[in-house]
């Protein structure tokens, strides 16, 4: 029986462990945002990370706002973890049985699952002294198995947030994780329907949409583009923001740029991000002789991204799989034209011709065509590609820029969506946000509860 969280006079309502693959992480700012939001509601949140954190970006000032990290592993804690597995083996025996005897996972995946089971026990050992009453894990990768095992061993419930690739490409043991979690957040309605279709035994009420968001308070520059103000001979500035990983498919963008140059498209491209694909992309850029047209900027600190968005005319995304990417939201909040593949939850953000442009997934021809169409609306009819001249000015870009900014402000505002996340999270734990703080003085407790009831 899973131990239910309860209200204890004289302390905050809940102690929640929030686990991520790596924390803090510059490319996943929403993890820190959600932890801060839950803490602001009075929850004691123990931030956790499977990998050693890289960089700063998340300060903890209160004494009870601690964090735990699995690495570097310590031998004596591993021994305690192994003993914990033995003592409480009945709590996890069905999970081990699923690892070894059911499903269609490869031998390597099963072996990794056993290692992650031990790491789950290790995480449980790290949490034993904190009185954790619930564990939440962000992403469905290996960290979700670790969190699930730790929750079992500690006799508490766990929940999970799923994004894109962790659900659509790398959903290893996801059936078990969904069956065992108390509730599951996901970032788009597309993802929710995907889960309910592919895992029909999961109750619909268990899967909740919790959208991410960006700062939509800054005024968008949608009344005229940089090109409009600088003259028609300026090159179109293309920008792509994202880690250099195969799933982001920046190689697709390089090939598209080669076609654009061959067609006489006047452009300058920048890719902001770093990752394992950097050398491959550098080689492709060299092979296509694009050094004067396309630049890899490497990692760009978040505080410097605003200037990149302001300089860009078109922000492009070429991923094979996504949730709803923050890069698109940020570009649209700046009132920029975006071009993205019509995959997963992206059409919930980018409405063709109204808030941006979509292309057929994997179609280089359609992607290039969308850029040429946009180009035809930037330059006067006499200077654009003849194939698109008739379409010029039929879809004023200023309206698209305006629609993009309004879309983000109305549906993908960071402050609004963080508030919604916290309310849903607390509600799913059977509590209410306004009951989180309890005064130590019994009389004040009674007054507080009386006010809340009315």
Protein Blocks (a to p, Z undefined) as FASTA:
>chain_A
ZZdddddehiafbdcddddfbdcdfklmmlmmmmmmmmmnopacddddfbdcedehiacf
bfklccddfbacdfklmmmmmmmmmmmmmmmmmmmmmmmmgcjbdfklmmmmmmmmmmmm
mmmmmmmmnopabdcdehjbfklmmmmmmmmmnopacddddfklmmmmmmghklmmmmmp
mbdcdfbfklmmmmmmmmmmbcfklpccddddddfkbccdfeopfklmnojkbccddddd
ddddfklommlmmmmmmmmmmnopacddddedddjklmmmmmmmmmnopmlmoccebjad
fklmmmmmmmpmbdcdfbfbdcbdfklmmmmmnopacddddehjlmmmmcghkloccdde
hilklmmmmmmmmmmmmpcfklmcfklmmmgoklcfklmmmmmmmmmmmmmcfklmmmmm
mmmmmmmnopafklmpccfblklmmmmmmmmmZZ
